[in-house]
């Protein structure tokens, strides 16, 4: 298990830039907000991520 985690860590560090990781996190958060059906979550997400390019793509 330790070898697999070490490989994944090195793979992520080598091939994913911080911008790519940021986009992945924003996409996952958007999906989570869609599933909660809470107006407060929707407003908070829009307030925080409205300025990002990922938020404007859809």
Beta strands, then each sheet from edge to edge (+ up, - down):
end
